Amino acid sequence: MSVEIELFGGPAHGMRVVIEGDPMNPPHTYELLHPPTWRELEHADPNAPVQPRRLLYRREVNSLDEGPGWVYRYEETP
């Protein structure tokens, strides 16, 4: 089974994704690999490989009447 979720906050704000899981109880967290921004690349070592950032989102019930039943809020990670 799969369920549609929407991501709020952070670099992937507004992105909707379909993930594997029970529609009534999807995973509590969603992790996304995101490419670095142009500013991060500007200050990076040109000889080092580009490392994607890991973005962590935590599940919440969507309180709005429209859109998917679950939203995931961005959680800052060190």
N, C-alpha and C positions, 0 to 999 in steps of 0.2 A: 504494500500500500504506500501511497505517497500523499503529501500534504503541501499546500502552498503557504509560504510564510513571507512576511515583509520585514526588511531590515530598517531600523531607525537609528540615526546618529552615525557619526564616524564617516569614513570615506565611502562606504557603500550605501549611504542613506537613500532610501526610496527603492532600492533594488528588491525585486520579488524573485524568489527561487522556489523550486519544487524539490523537497527532500524526502528521503525514505523515512517512513514512520507511520504510526497510528494517527489518523486525523483527530482523534479525541484526546490523544496524549503524545504529541510529538516530542523529540529530544529536548532536554532543558537548555542545552547550549548548542550554538552553531558556530563553527570555526571556518573562516574564509582566508585564503591566501590572496593578498592584494599586492600589486606591483608598487614599488616606491614612487613617490611624487617626483616631479621634475626638480624641485628644490632639493630633495634628498639626493638625487642623482648628481646634481650640480656640485655638491659638497663631498661626494663619495670618492674613494680612491679609484682612479681609472684602471688600475691593474687588478682590483679585487672583483670577484664575481658579484653580480647583482643579487641581493637577497630579498625575497618577497617578505612582506610584513604579515604577521598572523593577527587577524582581527577576531575578537571574541564577542559574540552576541548572546544575551540571555533571554529566555522566553518569557512573554507576558501575554495575557489575554487581551485581544483587541477590544477596546471599549467603544469603538465606533460602530455604526450600523452598516458600514460598507467596507469592502476589502476582505482580505483573508481573516480567518478566525484567530490567528496567532500572529503576534508581532515579536520581533527580537530586537532588544535595545543594545546599543554599543556599550561595551565595557572597556575602559582604558586598561591596557596592560603595560607593565613596565618594560 
